[in-house]
Amino acid sequence: MKIFKPTFWEKRSIISYFLFPLSLIVLIINQIKKLLPQKKFGIKTICVGNIYIGGTGKTSLAIKIYKILNKKYRTVFIKKNYQDQIDEIKQLKKNGIVISEKNRKKSLILAQKRKFELAILDDGLQQKNINYDVKIVCFNSLYGTGNNLTIPSGPLREKISEIKNYDFVFVNGEYSNQNLQNIFKKFKKKSLFFKAKYKPINLKNFNLNKKYLMFSGIGNPHEFEKTLKKYKFKISRKILFPDHYEFNDREISKIKNIAKRNKLEIITTEKDFHRLKNSQKKSIKFLKVDLIIYNENRFKKLLLKKL
């Protein structure tokens, strides 16, 4: 069952400390994973993942890297086939070829057989038995590292100090998060820091004189809302669902009825739109965004060096 992120993941409470013994188990498992032998594949690999659970922009960054490198390498996306992440798989398929097996190693073997030169993996940093050529960790500029604790007492998949083992750290979004930058300075070592923001690329499809109902079931709906407001959308109503939410007909009908009664247009994210059934999509538009990397040329140069 999908749930909203608990508030104690952002600010520590008694619940955080009550759950901490379970977090210790996660930390021990993570340490054991690091002892596993690593397999190197005969194809260049870039893994774009996160430490903070959900809503960090890793899929958007994976797509951006594909656009940057596809002319130089015959490139494929690899996304582990989780049923509740079919929206991200569909989004990747809109931009390139995707191999999506239930096992990342099997996907990489298939990529080799099909003569791809570069595989961009959306997620997978916590799979320590694969020797990636480049490892990129993403954070959202609003949420940062949350309460700095690992799951379930916090939102982190592994200790924040693990960023020192990754090649690039990306902070995606509109907010300025000084705390995150301070943490990066403390642990960065050989990591390289970059920032990126979201820019709509289909604004011509919308009438900004009208009022909108926004609905979303992504990891960070507040970033989506901030982007809409930045580009002068008038948001009169918002309806939020848990991350990767599967909308049923009754819920979509309710959204459409609310919009009709209040004379509102309906807008959602591209990920949410891809989770809708075709019969549900009528009268719903999605905002398509591109991730704009600050100092993109420098990033490209450094990335190519590591490949």
PAZAPA-4460 file (N, C-alpha, C; in steps of 0.05 Angstrom, whole numbers, plus 32768, in hexadecimal, padded with zeros to 4 digits):
% residues 307
    n_x    n_y    n_z   ca_x   ca_y   ca_z    c_x    c_y    c_z   seq   type   mol
   8011   7FE8   8000   8000   8000   8000   8011   8019   8000     1      M     A
   800B   802C   7FEF   801B   8045   7FEE   8011   8059   8002     2      K     A
   8024   8067   800F   801C   807A   8023   802C   8094   801E     3      I     A
   8022   80AA   802A   8030   80C3   8029   8049   80C1   803B     4      F     A
   805D   80D1   8035   8075   80D1   8046   806D   80DC   8061     5      K     A
   8074   80CF   8077   806E   80D9   8092   807D   80F2   8098     6      P     A
   8071   8103   80A8   807D   811D   80AF   8097   811A   80BF     7      T     A
   8099   8104   80CE   80B2   8100   80DE   80CA   80F9   80CC     8      F     A
   80C5   80F4   80B3   80DC   80F0   80A1   80EA   810B   809B     9      W     A
   80DC   8121   809E   80E7   813B   8099   80F2   8148   80B2    10      E     A
   80E5   8143   80C9   80EE   814E   80E2   80EC   8139   80F8    11      K     A
   8101   8133   8105   8101   811D   8118   80ED   8120   812F    12      R     A
   80E1   810A   8136   80CD   810A   814C   80D2   80F1   815C    13      S     A
   80C2   80EC   8170   80C4   80D4   8180   80C0   80BB   8170    14      I     A
   80B1   80BD   815A   80AC   80A6   8149   80C6   809E   813B    15      I     A
   80D6   80B3   8132   80EF   80AE   8125   8101   809D   8137    16      S     A
   8103   80A5   8150   8115   8097   8163   810A   807B   816B    17      Y     A
   80F0   8079   816B   80E3   805F   8171   80EA   804A   815B    18      F     A
   80EB   8054   8142   80F0   8042   812C   810E   803E   8126    19      L     A
   811F   804D   8134   813C   804C   812F   8149   8031   812F    20      F     A
   8140   801F   8142   814C   8004   8141   8148   7FF5   8126    21      P     A
   8132   7FFA   8119   812D   7FEF   80FF   8140   7FFB   80EA    22      L     A
   8145   8015   80EE   8158   8022   80DC   8174   8017   80DE    23      S     A
   817B   800F   80F6   8195   8002   80FA   8198   7FE8   80EA    24      L     A
   8182   7FDA   80E9   8182   7FC1   80D8   8187   7FC8   80BB    25      I     A
   817A   7FDD   80B1   817F   7FE6   8096   819C   7FED   8091    26      V     A
   81A8   7FFB   80A4   81C4   8003   80A2   81D6   7FEB   80A1    27      L     A
   81D0   7FD7   80B1   81E0   7FBE   80B1   81DE   7FB0   8096    28      I     A
   81C5   7FAE   808C   81C1   7FA2   8071   81D1   7FB0   805C    29      I     A
   81D1   7FCB   805D   81E0   7FDB   804A   81FE   7FD5   804B    30      N     A
   8208   7FD2   8064   8224   7FCB   8067   822B   7FB0   805B    31      Q     A
   8219   7F9D   805F   821D   7F82   8054   821D   7F83   8035    32      I     A
   820B   7F93   8029   820A   7F96   800C   8225   7FA0   8001    33      K     A
   8232   7FB1   8010   824B   7FBD   8006   8262   7FA8   8005    34      K     A
   825D   7F91   8013   8272   7F7C   8013   826F   7F69   7FFB    35      L     A
   8258   7F6C   7FEC   8253   7F5A   7FD6   8267   7F5F   7FBF    36      L     A
   826F   7F4A   7FB1   8281   7F4E   7F99   8272   7F5E   7F84    37      P     A
   827F   7F70   7F77   8273   7F81   7F62   8278   7F76   7F46    38      Q     A
   8264   7F77   7F36   8267   7F6D   7F1A   8269   7F86   7F08    39      K     A
   827D   7F84   7EF6   8282   7F99   7EE2   8278   7F8F   7EC7    40      K     A
   8267   7F9E   7EBA   825C   7F96   7EA0   826B   7FA2   7E89    41      F     A
   8269   7F95   7E72   8276   7F9E   7E5A   8267   7FB4   7E4B    42      G     A
   825B   7FC6   7E5A   824C   7FDD   7E4F   8250   7FF3   7E64    43      I     A
   8253   800C   7E5A   8255   8023   7E6C   823B   8026   7E7B    44      K     A
   823D   802D   7E95   8225   8030   7EA5   8225   8049   7EB5    45      T     A
   820E   8056   7EB6   8209   806E   7EC7   81F1   8067   7ED8    46      I     A
   81F3   8068   7EF2   81DD   8063   7F03   81D4   807D   7F10    47      C     A
   81BB   8085   7F0C   81AF   809D   7F17   819B   8095   7F2D    48      V     A
   81A2   809A   7F45   8190   8091   7F5B   818D   80A5   7F71    49      G     A
   8184   809C   7F88   8180   80AF   7F9E   8186   80A1   7FB9    50      N     A
   8189   80B1   7FCD   818B   80A7   7FE9   8170   80AD   7FF6    51      I     A
   8166   80C5   7FF2   814B   80CD   7FFC   8136   80BF   7FEB    52      Y     A
   8122   80B2   7FF8   810E   80A3   7FEA   80FB   80B5   7FDA    53      I     A
   80FA   80B2   7FC0   80E6   80BE   7FAF   80E8   80DC   7FAB    54      G     A
   80E0   80E5   7F93   80DD   8102   7F8E   80F7   8111   7F8C    55      G     A
   810D   8105   7F82   8126   8113   7F80   812E   811B   7F63    56      T     A
   811E   8113   7F50   8124   811A   7F34   8137   8108   7F25    57      G     A
   813B   80EF   7F2F   814E   80DE   7F22   8145   80D6   7F06    58      K     A
   812B   80D1   7F02   8122   80CA   7EE7   8127   80E1   7ED3    59      T     A
   8121   80F9   7EDC   8125   8111   7ECB   8143   8114   7EC4    60      S     A
   8154   810F   7ED8   8171   8111   7ED3   817A   80FB   7EC0    61      L     A
   8170   80E3   7EC4   8177   80CD   7EB2   8171   80D3   7E95    62      A     A
   8159   80DF   7E91   8151   80E7   7E76   8163   80FD   7E6B    63      I     A
   816A   8110   7E7C   817C   8126   7E74   8197   811B   7E6B    64      K     A
   81A2   8109   7E7B   81BC   80FD   7E74   81BA   80EE   7E5A    65      I     A
   81A4   80E0   7E56   81A0   80D2   7E3C   81A1   80E5   7E25    66      Y     A
   8195   80FC   7E27   8195   8110   7E12   81B1   811B   7E0D    67      K     A
   81C0   811E   7E23   81DB   8128   7E21   81EE   8115   7E13    68      I     A
   81EB   80FB   7E18   81FF   80E7   7E0F   81F6   80D5   7DF8    69      L     A
   81DC   80D6   7DF1   81D2   80C3   7DDD   81DF   80C6   7DC2    70      N     A
   81E9   80DD   7DBB   81F6   80E1   7DA1   8212   80D5   7DA1    71      K     A
   821E   80D2   7DB8   8239   80C7   7DBA   8239   80A9   7DBE    72      K     A
   8225   809F   7DCE   8223   8083   7DD4   8208   8078   7DCC    73      Y     A
   8207   805F   7DC3   81ED   8052   7DBF   81E3   804A   7DDB    74      R     A
   81CF   8059   7DE4   81C7   805A   7E00   81AC   804D   7E05    75      T     A
   81A9   8040   7E1C   8190   8033   7E24   818B   803A   7E41    76      V     A
   8171   803D   7E48   8169   803F   7E64   8165   8024   7E70    77      F     A
   816D   8021   7E89   8166   8009   7E99   8157   8011   7EB1    78      I     A
   813F   8005   7EB5   812E   800A   7ECC   8124   7FF0   7ED6    79      K     A
   8129   7FEA   7EEF   811F   7FD1   7EFB   8101   7FD1   7EFA    80      K     A
   80F5   7FBA   7EF3   80D9   7FB8   7EEE   80C8   7FB5   7F07    81      N     A
   80C5   7FCC   7F15   80B2   7FCD   7F2C   8097   7FD4   7F21    82      Y     A
   8082   7FC5   7F28   8068   7FCA   7F1D   805D   7FE6   7F25    83      Q     A
   8064   7FF0   7F3D   805A   800A   7F45   806A   8021   7F3A    84      D     A
   807E   801B   7F29   808D   8031   7F1C   808B   8030   7EFE    85      Q     A
   8074   8026   7EF5   8070   8024   7ED8   806E   8040   7ECB    86      I     A
   8067   8054   7EDB   8066   8070   7ED1   8082   8079   7EC9    87      D     A
   8096   8072   7ED9   80B1   807B   7ED2   80BC   806C   7EBA    88      E     A
   80B4   8052   7EB8   80BC   8043   7EA0   80B0   804F   7E87    89      I     A
   8097   8056   7E88   8089   8063   7E71   8096   807D   7E6A    90      K     A
   809E   808D   7E7E   80AB   80A6   7E79   80C6   80A3   7E6C    91      Q     A
   80D5   808F   7E74   80EF   8089   7E67   80EA   8080   7E4A    92      L     A
   80D6   8070   7E45   80D1   8066   7E2A   80C9   807C   7E17    93      K     A
   80BF   8092   7E22   80B9   80A9   7E11   80D2   80B7   7E07    94      K     A
   80E9   80B1   7E13   8102   80BE   7E0C   8117   80AC   7E01    95      N     A
   8114   8092   7E03   8128   8080   7DF9   8120   8063   7DFD    96      G     A
   8133   8051   7DF7   812E   8034   7DFA   8132   802C   7E17    97      I     A
   8121   801B   7E21   8122   8013   7E3D   8123   7FF4   7E3F    98      V     A
   8135   7FEA   7E4F   8136   7FCE   7E56   812D   7FCD   7E73    99      I     A
   8117   7FBE   7E79   810C   7FBE   7E94   8106   7FA1   7E9D   100      S     A
   811B   7F94   7EA7   8118   7F79   7EB2   8115   7F7C   7ED0   101      E     A
   810E   7F66   7EDE   810C   7F67   7EFB   8127   7F66   7F09   102      K     A
   813C   7F62   7EF8   8157   7F60   7F03   8169   7F72   7EF2   103      N     A
   8177   7F85   7F00   8187   7F98   7EF1   819F   7F8B   7EE3   104      R     A
   81AA   7F76   7EEF   81C0   7F68   7EE2   81B6   7F5B   7EC8   105      K     A
   819F   7F4F   7EC8   8194   7F44   7EB0   818F   7F59   7E9A   106      K     A
   8186   7F70   7EA3   8182   7F86   7E90   819C   7F8F   7E83   107      S     A
   81B1   7F90   7E94   81CB   7F98   7E89   81D7   7F84   7E76   108      L     A
   81D2   7F6A   7E7B   81DB   7F55   7E69   81CC   7F58   7E4E   109      I     A
   81B2   7F5D   7E4F   81A2   7F61   7E37   81AC   7F7A   7E27   110      L     A
   81B3   7F8F   7E36   81BD   7FA7   7E29   81D7   7FA2   7E1A   111      A     A
   81E9   7F91   7E27   8202   7F89   7E19   81FC   7F79   7E00   112      Q     A
   81EA   7F66   7E02   81E4   7F55   7DEB   81D8   7F66   7DD4   113      K     A
   81CA   7F7B   7DDB   81BE   7F8C   7DC6   81D0   7FA2   7DBC   114      R     A
   81EA   7FA0   7DC5   81FF   7FB2   7DBB   81FC   7FCF   7DC3   115      K     A
   81EF   7FD4   7DDA   81EF   7FEF   7DE4   820A   7FF6   7DF0   116      F     A
   8212   800F   7DEE   822C   8017   7DF8   822A   8024   7E14   117      E     A
   8213   802E   7E1B   820F   803B   7E35   81F4   8035   7E40   118      L     A
   81F3   802E   7E59   81DA   8029   7E67   81D6   803E   7E7D   119      A     A
   81BF   804C   7E7D   81B9   805F   7E93   81A4   8052   7EA4   120      I     A
   81AB   804C   7EBD   8199   803F   7ECF   818A   8053   7EE0   121      L     A
   8170   8053   7EDF   815F   8063   7EF0   815A   8054   7F09   122      D     A
   8169   805C   7F1E   8169   804F   7F39   817D   8037   7F39   123      D     A
   8185   8030   7F51   8197   8019   7F53   81B0   801E   7F63   124      G     A
   81B3   8036   7F6F   81CB   803C   7F7E   81CF   8029   7F96   125      L     A
   81B9   801F   7FA0   81BB   800E   7FB8   81C0   7FF0   7FB0   126      Q     A
   81C2   7FEB   7F96   81CA   7FD0   7F8E   81E9   7FD0   7F8C   127      Q     A
   81F6   7FC7   7FA1   8213   7FCA   7FA3   8223   7FB5   7F94   128      K     A
   8216   7FA1   7F89   8225   7F8C   7F7B   8228   7F92   7F5D   129      N     A
   8222   7FAA   7F54   8227   7FB3   7F39   823C   7FC9   7F3A   130      I     A
   8251   7FC7   7F2A   8266   7FDB   7F29   825F   7FEF   7F13   131      N     A
   8251   8005   7F1B   8249   8019   7F07   8262   802B   7F00   132      Y     A
   8263   8034   7EE8   8278   8046   7EE0   8274   8062   7EEC   133      D     A
   825B   806B   7EED   8255   8085   7EF9   823C   8082   7F0B   134      V     A
   823E   808D   7F23   8228   808C   7F37   8220   80A8   7F3E   135      K     A
   8206   80AE   7F3A   81FB   80C9   7F3E   81E5   80C7   7F53   136      I     A
   81E6   80D7   7F68   81D1   80D7   7F7C   81C2   80F2   7F7B   137      V     A
   81A7   80F0   7F7B   8196   8108   7F79   8188   810E   7F93   138      C     A
   8185   8128   7F98   8175   8132   7FAE   8161   8147   7FA4   139      F     A
   814B   814A   7FB1   8139   8160   7FAB   8140   8178   7FBC   140      N     A
   8140   8190   7FB1   8149   81A8   7FBF   8137   81AF   7FD6   141      S     A
   811E   81A7   7FD6   810C   81AD   7FEC   8110   819A   8004   142      L     A
   8110   8181   7FFE   8111   816D   8014   812D   8167   801E   143      Y     A
   8141   816B   800D   815C   8166   8015   8161   814A   801F   144      G     A
   816A   8147   8038   816F   812D   8043   815B   8126   8059   145      T     A
   8145   8136   805B   8131   8130   806F   813C   8132   808C   146      G     A
   8136   811E   809C   8140   811E   80B8   815B   8111   80BB   147      N     A
   8167   8109   80A4   8182   80FD   80A3   8183   80E0   80AE   148      N     A
   816C   80D4   80B2   816B   80B8   80BC   8163   80A5   80A6   149      L     A
   816C   808C   80A8   8164   8078   8094   8149   806C   809A   150      T     A
   813D   8060   8085   8123   8054   8088   8123   803E   809D   151      I     A
   810E   803B   80AD   80F4   8049   80AC   80F2   8062   80BD   152      P     A
   8107   8068   80CC   8106   8080   80DE   810B   809A   80CF   153      S     A
   8114   8097   80B6   8119   80AE   80A5   8115   80A6   8088   154      G     A
   811A   80B9   8075   8115   80B4   8059   812D   80AA   8049   155      P     A
   8144   80A5   8056   815C   809E   8048   8160   8080   8045   156      L     A
   8168   8078   802D   816D   805C   8027   8187   8052   8033   157      R     A
   819A   8065   8037   81B4   805F   8042   81BF   8078   8050   158      E     A
   81D4   8075   805E   81E0   808C   806D   81E7   80A3   8059   159      K     A
   81E3   80BB   8062   81E8   80D2   8051   8206   80D4   804A   160      I     A
   8217   80C9   805B   8234   80CA   8055   823B   80BA   803C   161      S     A
   8229   80A9   8032   822E   809A   801A   8232   80AB   8001   162      E     A
   822A   80C5   8003   822D   80D6   7FEB   824B   80D8   7FE4   163      I     A
   825D   80D3   7FF6   8279   80D4   7FF0   8282   80BF   7FDC   164      K     A
   8271   80AA   7FD9   8278   8094   7FC7   826C   8097   7FAC   165      N     A
   825E   80AD   7FA7   8251   80B2   7F8D   8260   80C8   7F7E   166      Y     A
   825E   80C6   7F63   826E   80D8   7F53   8262   80F4   7F51   167      D     A
   8248   80F5   7F4F   823A   810F   7F4D   8223   8110   7F61   168      F     A
   821F   8128   7F6C   8208   812D   7F7D   81F7   8143   7F6F   169      V     A
   81DD   813D   7F69   81CC   8150   7F5C   81B6   8159   7F70   170      F     A
   81B2   8173   7F71   819B   817E   7F80   8188   818A   7F6C   171      V     A
   8170   817E   7F6A   815D   8186   7F55   8146   8195   7F62   172      N     A
   813E   81AC   7F55   8127   81BB   7F5F   812E   81D9   7F62   173      G     A
   8119   81E7   7F6A   811A   8204   7F6B   8124   8210   7F85   174      E     A
   8125   8200   7F9A   812B   820A   7FB4   814A   820C   7FB9   175      Y     A
   8152   821E   7FCB   816E   8220   7FD3   8170   8212   7FEE   176      S     A
   817E   81FC   7FEF   8180   81EC   8008   819C   81ED   8013   177      N     A
   81A1   8200   8025   81BC   8204   8030   81C4   81EC   8041   178      Q     A
   81B1   81E0   804F   81B8   81C9   805F   81C4   81B2   804F   179      N     A
   81B7   81AE   8038   81C1   8198   8026   81DD   819F   801C   180      L     A
   81E2   81B8   8015   81FC   81BF   800B   8211   81BC   8021   181      Q     A
   820A   81C2   803A   821C   81BE   8050   8223   81A1   8054   182      N     A
   820F   8190   8052   8213   8173   8054   8225   8169   803E   183      I     A
   8221   8174   8026   8231   816C   800F   824F   8173   8014   184      F     A
   8253   818B   801E   826E   8194   8023   827C   8182   8037   185      K     A
   826D   8178   804A   8278   8167   805F   8280   814C   8055   186      K     A
   8271   8141   8043   8276   8125   803A   827F   8121   801E   187      F     A
   8282   8136   800E   8284   8133   7FF1   829C   8124   7FE8   188      K     A
   82B4   8129   7FF3   82CD   811C   7FEA   82D0   8120   7FCC   189      K     A
   82CD   810A   7FBC   82D1   810B   7FA0   82B7   8111   7F90   190      K     A
   82A1   8114   7F9D   8288   8119   7F8F   8288   8135   7F83   191      S     A
   8278   8139   7F6E   8276   8153   7F61   8259   815B   7F63   192      L     A
   8254   8175   7F6A   823A   817F   7F71   822E   818F   7F59   193      F     A
   8215   8189   7F53   8207   8198   7F3E   81EA   819E   7F46   194      F     A
   81DF   81B4   7F3B   81C3   81BB   7F40   81B4   81BA   7F25   195      K     A
   819A   81B5   7F27   8189   81B5   7F10   816D   81BE   7F18   196      A     A
   815E   81C8   7F04   8142   81D1   7F09   8130   81C7   7EF2   197      K     A
   8116   81C8   7EF7   8103   81BE   7EE4   80F8   81D5   7ED3   198      Y     A
   80F6   81D1   7EB9   80EC   81E5   7EA7   80D6   81D9   7E95   199      K     A
   80BD   81E3   7E95   80A8   81D9   7E84   80AF   81DD   7E67   200      P     A
   80A8   81C9   7E56   80AE   81CB   7E39   8095   81C9   7E28   201      I     A
   807D   81C8   7E35   8064   81C8   7E26   8050   81DD   7E30   202      N     A
   805A   81F4   7E38   8049   8209   7E43   8034   8212   7E2E   203      L     A
   803B   8210   7E14   8028   8219   7E00   800E   8209   7E00   204      K     A
   800E   81F2   7E0D   7FF6   81E2   7E0F   7FE2   81EB   7E24   205      N     A
   7FE9   8200   7E33   7FD9   8209   7E49   7FD1   8226   7E47   206      F     A
   7FB9   822C   7E50   7FAF   8248   7E51   7FB3   8251   7E6E   207      N     A
   7FC6   8263   7E72   7FCE   826C   7E8C   7FBA   8281   7E97   208      L     A
   7FA6   8288   7E88   7F91   829A   7E92   7F7C   828A   7EA1   209      N     A
   7F7C   826F   7E9E   7F68   825F   7EAB   7F72   8255   7EC6   210      K     A
   7F60   824B   7ED7   7F67   8241   7EF1   7F69   8222   7EEF   211      K     A
   7F7A   8217   7F00   7F81   81FA   7EFE   7F7C   81EB   7F18   212      Y     A
   7F74   81D2   7F13   7F75   81BD   7F29   7F8E   81AC   7F24   213      L     A
   7F9F   81AB   7F37   7FB7   819B   7F35   7FB4   8182   7F46   214      M     A
   7FBA   816B   7F3A   7FBA   8152   7F49   7FD4   8143   7F43   215      F     A
   7FDE   8134   7F57   7FF7   8127   7F53   7FFB   8111   7F68   216      S     A
   8009   80FB   7F5F   8011   80E6   7F71   802E   80DF   7F6C   217      G     A
   8040   80F3   7F72   805D   80EF   7F6F   806A   80F3   7F89   218      I     A
   8084   80EE   7F8A   8093   80EF   7FA4   8095   810C   7FAE   219      G     A
   8095   8120   7F9D   8098   813B   7FA5   8085   814D   7F96   220      N     A
   806B   814D   7F9D   8057   815E   7F8F   805B   817B   7F94   221      P     A
   8069   8182   7FAA   806D   819F   7FB0   8080   81AC   7F9C   222      H     A
   8093   819C   7F91   80A5   81A7   7F7C   8095   81AC   7F63   223      E     A
   8082   819A   7F5C   8070   819E   7F45   8060   81B7   7F49   224      F     A
   8054   81BB   7F60   8044   81D2   7F65   8054   81EC   7F63   225      E     A
   806C   81EB   7F6E   807E   8203   7F6D   8085   820A   7F50   226      K     A
   8089   81F6   7F3F   808F   81FA   7F23   8077   8207   7F15   227      T     A
   805F   81FC   7F1A   8047   8207   7F0E   8044   8225   7F15   228      L     A
   8047   822B   7F2F   8044   8247   7F38   8059   8259   7F2C   229      K     A
   8071   824F   7F29   8087   825F   7F1D   8080   8267   7F01   230      K     A
   8072   8255   7EF2   806B   825B   7ED7   804E   8265   7ED4   231      Y     A
   8044   8271   7EEA   802B   8281   7EEA   8012   8271   7EE7   232      K     A
   8012   8258   7EEE   7FF9   8248   7EEF   7FE9   8251   7F07   233      F     A
   7FCF   8254   7F04   7FBE   825C   7F1A   7FB2   8242   7F26   234      K     A
   7FBD   8239   7F3C   7FB4   8220   7F48   7F9F   8225   7F5D   235      I     A
   7F86   821E   7F57   7F70   8223   7F69   7F6A   820B   7F7B   236      S     A
   7F72   81F3   7F72   7F6C   81DB   7F81   7F83   81C7   7F7D   237      R     A
   7F8B   81B9   7F92   7F9F   81A4   7F8E   7F96   818B   7F9D   238      K     A
   7F9B   8174   7F91   7F94   815A   7F9D   7FAD   8149   7F9B   239      I     A
   7FB6   8140   7FB2   7FCF   8131   7FB3   7FCB   8114   7FBB   240      L     A
   7FDA   8102   7FAF   7FD9   80E6   7FB4   7FF5   80DC   7FBB   241      F     A
   7FF8   80C4   7FC7   8013   80B9   7FCC   8023   80B4   7FB3   242      P     A
   803D   80B1   7FB6   804F   80AC   7F9F   8048   8093   7F90   243      D     A
   8049   8094   7F75   8043   807E   7F63   8026   8074   7F66   244      H     A
   8014   8086   7F6C   7FF8   807E   7F72   7FEA   8075   7F58   245      Y     A
   7FDB   8060   7F5A   7FCB   8056   7F44   7FAE   8061   7F47   246      E     A
   7FA7   8073   7F35   7F8D   8080   7F37   7F77   806E   7F2C   247      F     A
   7F61   806C   7F3C   7F4A   805C   7F32   7F36   806F   7F24   248      N     A
   7F23   8063   7F17   7F10   8073   7F07   7F00   8086   7F19   249      D     A
   7EF8   807C   7F31   7EE8   808D   7F42   7EF8   80A6   7F4A   250      R     A
   7F11   80A3   7F50   7F21   80BB   7F58   7F25   80CE   7F41   251      E     A
   7F29   80C4   7F29   7F2D   80D6   7F12   7F12   80E4   7F0C   252      I     A
   7EFC   80D6   7F0E   7EE2   80E2   7F0A   7EDD   80F8   7F1E   253      S     A
   7EE5   80F4   7F37   7EE1   8108   7F4B   7EF2   8121   7F45   254      K     A
   7F0A   811D   7F3C   7F1B   8133   7F35   7F0F   8143   7F1E   255      I     A
   7F04   8135   7F0A   7EF8   8143   7EF3   7EDF   8152   7EFB   256      K     A
   7ECF   8146   7F0D   7EB7   8153   7F16   7EBD   816C   7F26   257      N     A
   7ED1   816B   7F37   7ED9   8183   7F46   7EE2   8199   7F33   258      I     A
   7EF2   8191   7F1F   7EFC   81A5   7F0B   7EE4   81B1   7EFC   259      A     A
   7ED1   81A1   7EF4   7EBA   81AA   7EE4   7EA9   81BE   7EF4   260      K     A
   7EA4   81B7   7F0D   7E93   81C8   7F1F   7EA0   81E3   7F23   261      R     A
   7EBA   81E3   7F25   7EC9   81FC   7F2C   7ED5   8209   7F13   262      N     A
   7ECF   81FF   7EFC   7ED9   820A   7EE2   7EF8   820B   7EE2   263      K     A
   7F04   81F4   7EE9   7F21   81F2   7EEA   7F2B   81DF   7ED4   264      L     A
   7F43   81E5   7ECA   7F52   81D3   7EB9   7F61   81C0   7ECB   265      E     A
   7F67   81A8   7EC0   7F75   8194   7ED0   7F91   8190   7EC6   266      I     A
   7FA4   8191   7ED9   7FC0   818D   7ED2   7FCE   8179   7EE5   267      I     A
   7FDF   8169   7EDB   7FEF   8156   7EEB   800B   8154   7EE0   268      T     A
   801B   8142   7EEC   8036   813E   7EE2   8037   8129   7ECC   269      T     A
   804D   8128   7EBE   8050   8114   7EA9   804F   80F8   7EB4   270      E     A
   805C   80F4   7ECB   805C   80D9   7ED8   8040   80D1   7EDF   271      K     A
   8030   80E3   7EEB   8015   80DD   7EF2   8004   80D6   7EDA   272      D     A
   8008   80E6   7EC5   7FF8   80E2   7EAC   7FFD   80C6   7EA0   273      F     A
   8016   80BD   7EA2   801D   80A2   7E97   8011   808C   7EA8   274      H     A
   8009   8091   7EC0   7FFC   807C   7ED0   7FDE   807B   7ECB   275      R     A
   7FD3   808F   7EBE   7FB6   808F   7EB8   7FB0   807B   7EA2   276      L     A
   7F99   806F   7EA3   7F8E   805E   7E8D   7F86   8071   7E77   277      K     A
   7F86   8067   7E5E   7F7E   8078   7E48   7F63   8084   7E4B   278      N     A
   7F51   8075   7E57   7F35   807E   7E5B   7F33   8094   7E70   279      S     A
   7F49   8098   7E80   7F49   80AD   7E95   7F55   80C7   7E8B   280      Q     A
   7F63   80C7   7E75   7F74   80DD   7E6D   7F65   80F5   7E62   281      K     A
   7F4D   80F1   7E59   7F3E   8107   7E4D   7F3B   811F   7E60   282      K     A
   7F40   8137   7E55   7F3E   8150   7E64   7F55   8154   7E78   283      S     A
   7F69   8143   7E78   7F80   8146   7E8A   7F99   814C   7E7A   284      I     A
   7FA7   8161   7E82   7FC0   8167   7E75   7FD7   8164   7E89   285      K     A
   7FEF   815F   7E7E   8006   815C   7E8F   801B   8171   7E87   286      F     A
   802A   817A   7E9B   8040   818C   7E97   8059   817C   7E91   287      L     A
   8065   8180   7E7A   807D   8172   7E73   8095   8184   7E79   288      K     A
   80A8   817A   7E88   80BF   818A   7E91   80D9   817F   7E87   289      V     A
   80EC   8191   7E84   8108   8189   7E7F   8118   8191   7E97   290      D     A
   812C   8182   7E9D   813E   8188   7EB3   8155   8199   7EA8   291      L     A
   8158   81B0   7EB2   816E   81C2   7EA9   8185   81C1   7EBD   292      I     A
   819B   81B8   7EB4   81B3   81B5   7EC5   81C4   81CE   7EC4   293      I     A
   81C8   81DA   7EDB   81DB   81F1   7EDD   81F7   81E6   7ED6   294      Y     A
   8205   81F5   7EC5   8220   81ED   7EBD   8220   81D2   7EAF   295      N     A
   820D   81CF   7E9C   820A   81B5   7E8F   8223   81AD   7E7F   296      E     A
   8230   81C0   7E72   8248   81B9   7E63   825E   81AE   7E75   297      N     A
   8261   81B9   7E8D   8275   81AF   7EA0   826D   8193   7EA8   298      R     A
   8254   818F   7EAE   824B   8174   7EB6   8250   8160   7EA0   299      F     A
   824A   8167   7E87   824F   8155   7E70   826C   814E   7E6E   300      K     A
   827D   8162   7E70   829A   815D   7E6E   82A4   814A   7E84   301      K     A
   829B   814F   7E9C   82A4   813E   7EB3   8298   8122   7EB0   302      L     A
   8280   8120   7EA7   8273   8106   7EA4   8281   80F5   7E8F   303      L     A
   8288   8101   7E78   8296   80F3   7E63   82B2   80E9   7E6D   304      L     A
   82BF   80F9   7E7E   82D9   80F1   7E88   82D6   80D7   7E98   305      K     A
   82C1   80D4   7EA7   82BD   80BD   7EB8   82B5   80A4   7EA8   306      K     A
   82AA   80A8   7E90   82A3   8092   7E7F   82BA   8088   7E6E   307      L     A
***
